[in-house]
Amino acid sequence: MNADPILVLQMHRMGDLILTMPLLRHLLRHWPGHEVWVAAEPHFFQDLMPLAPQVVFFPSAHGPALGERHYELALNLSSRPQALACQAHLKARRKFGPELVTHGPLPDEGTLGQQHINGFWQLYRAALTHNNHNNAFHWADLYMLDLSPQPDLTGVFRPSPRSAGTNRVGMVLGASELAKRPDADFWVRLARRLAAEGLLPLFLGGPAEQDLGQEVAQKAGLPGANLCGRLSLKELAALMRTLDLCITPDTGPMHLADFVGVPVLNLSMGPVHARETGPSAPGQYVLRAAMSCVGCWQCYRGRLYCKHAFTASGVAGLSLSLLRTPANPAVPQGLRLYRTGRDALGLYTLEHAGHKADTSCRSLLEDLWQAVFLFLYNPAQRPLLVGRLERLRTAFPHLAKSVTLGLAGLCASFSRHLRKGAHVLPDDFWRSQPPVIRLFSGYLHMRMQNDGYSSKAWHAALEDLEEITALFMASS
């Protein structure tokens, strides 16, 4: 092989690996002279290999050997110690993502140590940890945005969902957390209703859902419908292509269905944010609770109100309407139905199904902050930012004023720290800022941490803060 390969380190769960598939396809298309290598967990990638036949997969245990090579690109999408160590040791023309700060030999893979993150969007993604409220960027998009100075993903291929015409409806029963999925009785009631309408429910999941699948199938009176733990990922992908609809929480098999072009109804409940990890192809459906707190990183309330907003009867009625009269979906009370799409830059969007646009204050605030970061990455996006700021100011003037006052307060807070000679900010500094600007304060805070609170880092943060604040002040 003459050209250096491209390396992607993705050592997290199956869902994360499937979310990486659009990136891999993009790399193969735009860097045709370079092999694409991926380091991941074998029990995840082995059955996914047929979906990416041109990609070379390596077990994550091969990190030390992979770290000895030179690459055209190296993208670390993992936080695991072996990925950080590998990224630090390898040589590449361009690196993106976190790596260990090394002095001398390869660091011990069992320790995290001090990290440095390369790439504007990889740093932004890291800053979302426990601070993702008002984020509008999809995880799969953030994997790709650093590859070009223009934040344009219009050239990324994404499959269009298509029903198979079989009357089969898949139900993905499990998720990584109980809070993110319905309980057994919900699935039982849903399956009974759909079966009574002449549809064939199929219960899908991995080995962890075997008992749940058996319980649901038995109670629903559909013993032959339980396929949990019986299919490899390759077989699951093949079966999904025979479905008319896949009803699923936010989980790995949902991304698999989305990737292979299966129509998806995502039951987005619990601590998940559909604009970050919902089905990424255009034309899919996302059902969320009609609550301002949806999209949290972690729920601190005593009861999962967003989860209890979902009822089996409501989801059954909606599913039947999507299959039979999609132009007039029967949205259950207390829930909102969204349709996935892509904007002029190819970035992920969620729009109210059947409506022209989502003009809620939450949506407009998310769009505004998206434009802020697009502008910081590429100043040519200034008209987009100005336009979205004007939209927010026209629709919700008090909210726009709150953002402006928050930015002014952040300027004053930075000034107080500098006057005191406190060039290193407290760890909870970003959290002390008003929620409407916390996405921005968290990013600036992490960026200064990432650059060791150098004078250059402070200057860049103050310059960006001054420019964004001036834009808000000028139009107030």
BELFEN-V698307 format. One record per residue. RES is the residue in one small letter. SS is DSSP state (H for helix, E for strand, - for the rest). PSI is psi in whole degrees, -180 to 180 (* if undefined). Layout:
RES|SS|PSI, RES|SS|PSI
//
This chain:
m|-|125, n|-|-49, a|-|148, d|-|142, p|-|173, i|E|133, l|E|132, v|E|125, l|E|109, q|-|90, m|-|18, h|-|-152, r|-|175, m|H|-44, g|H|-40, d|H|-39, l|H|-41, i|H|-36, l|H|-20, t|-|-14, m|H|-43, p|H|-37, l|H|-47, l|H|-43, r|H|-38, h|H|-42, l|H|-43, l|H|-35, r|H|-40, h|H|-9, w|-|64, p|-|-22, g|-|4, h|-|132, e|-|148, v|E|118, w|E|143, v|E|129, a|E|121, a|E|180, e|-|128, p|H|-39, h|H|-10, f|H|-46, f|H|-21, q|-|-44, d|-|-11, l|-|-12, m|H|-39, p|H|-22, l|H|-15, a|H|67, p|-|-21, q|-|-4, v|E|140, v|E|119, f|E|143, f|E|144, p|E|147, s|H|-24, a|H|-15, h|H|9, g|H|-49, p|H|-41, a|H|-41, l|H|-30, g|-|-10, e|-|-6, r|-|169, h|E|138, y|E|155, e|E|-47, l|E|146, a|E|116, l|E|115, n|E|114, l|-|14, s|-|157, s|-|4, r|-|146, p|H|-41, q|H|-31, a|H|-42, l|H|-41, a|H|-43, c|H|-46, q|H|-35, a|H|-36, h|H|-32, l|-|162, k|E|139, a|E|151, r|E|-37, r|E|138, k|E|141, f|E|142, g|E|178, p|E|150, e|E|158, l|E|143, v|-|116, t|-|149, h|-|95, g|-|-136, p|-|169, l|-|129, p|-|165, d|-|126, e|-|-15, g|-|-4, t|-|146, l|-|-47, g|-|-166, q|-|138, q|E|155, h|E|138, i|E|126, n|E|136, g|-|129, f|H|-50, w|H|-28, q|H|-36, l|H|-42, y|H|-45, r|H|-42, a|H|-34, a|-|-9, l|-|-12, t|-|118, h|-|15, n|-|46, n|-|3, h|-|129, n|-|7, n|-|138, a|-|5, f|-|133, h|-|145, w|H|-45, a|H|-33, d|H|-40, l|H|-27, y|-|-26, m|-|-20, l|H|-26, d|H|-11, l|H|-14, s|-|145, p|-|-17, q|-|124, p|-|69, d|-|114, l|-|24, t|-|-21, g|-|3, v|-|124, f|-|135, r|-|134, p|-|150, s|-|132, p|-|140, r|-|128, s|-|148, a|-|-15, g|-|33, t|-|-9, n|-|14, r|E|134, v|E|118, g|E|144, m|E|111, v|E|112, l|-|-32, g|-|173, a|-|171, s|-|-24, e|-|148, l|H|-35, a|H|-20, k|H|3, r|-|156, p|-|164, d|-|177, a|H|-43, d|H|-35, f|H|-50, w|H|-38, v|H|-50, r|H|-40, l|H|-45, a|H|-42, r|H|-43, r|H|-44, l|H|-39, a|H|-38, a|H|-22, e|-|10, g|-|9, l|-|161, l|E|101, p|E|142, l|E|128, f|E|120, l|E|147, g|-|175, g|-|-167, p|H|-33, a|H|-20, e|H|10, q|H|-49, d|H|-41, l|H|-43, g|H|-40, q|H|-42, e|H|-46, v|H|-44, a|H|-41, q|H|-48, k|H|-30, a|H|-9, g|-|30, l|-|64, p|H|-30, g|H|-2, a|H|-10, n|E|112, l|-|11, c|-|127, g|-|3, r|-|-11, l|-|142, s|-|168, l|H|-35, k|H|-44, e|H|-37, l|H|-43, a|H|-41, a|H|-41, l|H|-40, m|H|-32, r|-|-11, t|-|5, l|-|151, d|-|-27, l|E|143, c|E|115, i|E|122, t|E|144, p|E|-180, d|-|101, t|-|172, g|H|-50, p|H|-28, m|H|-44, h|H|-32, l|H|-47, a|H|-45, d|H|-42, f|H|-34, v|-|8, g|-|27, v|-|135, p|-|131, v|E|136, l|E|104, n|E|117, l|E|93, s|E|95, m|-|159, g|-|-165, p|-|68, v|-|151, h|-|112, a|H|-28, r|H|-13, e|H|-43, t|H|18, g|-|176, p|-|131, s|-|-16, a|-|147, p|-|146, g|-|4, q|-|166, y|E|141, v|E|128, l|E|124, r|E|157, a|E|145, a|-|66, m|-|146, s|-|-18, c|-|-1, v|-|150, g|-|18, c|-|162, w|-|-37, q|-|135, c|-|132, y|-|7, r|-|159, g|-|-15, r|-|142, l|-|81, y|H|-36, c|H|-34, k|H|-41, h|H|-10, a|-|-18, f|-|132, t|-|150, a|H|-40, s|H|-41, g|H|-44, v|H|-37, a|H|-47, g|H|-42, l|H|-45, s|H|-44, l|H|-39, s|H|-35, l|H|-33, l|H|-31, r|H|-39, t|-|66, p|H|-23, a|H|-15, n|H|69, p|-|140, a|-|88, v|-|125, p|-|151, q|-|140, g|-|0, l|E|161, r|E|136, l|E|132, y|E|156, r|E|133, t|E|151, g|E|-170, r|E|137, d|-|-168, a|-|-22, l|-|2, g|-|12, l|-|151, y|E|139, t|E|155, l|E|120, e|E|144, h|E|127, a|-|128, g|-|1, h|-|161, k|-|-41, a|-|159, d|-|110, t|-|25, s|-|158, c|H|-36, r|H|-46, s|H|-44, l|H|-35, l|H|-39, e|H|-44, d|H|-37, l|H|-49, w|H|-31, q|H|-45, a|H|-35, v|H|-48, f|H|-32, l|H|-39, f|H|-42, l|H|-33, y|H|-39, n|-|105, p|H|-16, a|H|-13, q|H|11, r|H|-45, p|H|-36, l|H|-44, l|H|-46, v|H|-41, g|H|-42, r|H|-33, l|H|-40, e|H|-38, r|H|-45, l|H|-42, r|H|-36, t|H|-43, a|H|-39, f|-|74, p|H|-35, h|H|-35, l|H|-43, a|H|-39, k|H|-38, s|H|-40, v|H|-44, t|H|-45, l|H|-37, g|H|-41, l|H|-41, a|H|-40, g|H|-36, l|H|-39, c|H|-46, a|H|-39, s|H|-42, f|H|-43, s|H|-41, r|H|-42, h|H|-41, l|H|-38, r|H|-33, k|-|-4, g|-|15, a|-|85, h|-|-17, v|-|121, l|-|150, p|-|152, d|-|-30, d|-|17, f|-|-49, w|H|-35, r|H|-20, s|H|-7, q|-|158, p|-|144, p|H|-32, v|H|-19, i|H|7, r|H|-30, l|H|-40, f|H|-45, s|H|-36, g|H|-40, y|H|-48, l|H|-42, h|H|-50, m|H|-35, r|H|-39, m|H|-39, q|H|-45, n|H|-31, d|-|17, g|-|25, y|-|37, s|-|164, s|H|-34, k|H|-40, a|H|-44, w|H|-43, h|H|-44, a|H|-41, a|H|-45, l|H|-37, e|H|-45, d|H|-43, l|H|-44, e|H|-41, e|H|-44, i|H|-43, t|H|-40, a|H|-38, l|H|-43, f|H|-42, m|H|-38, a|H|-32, s|-|8, s|-|*
//
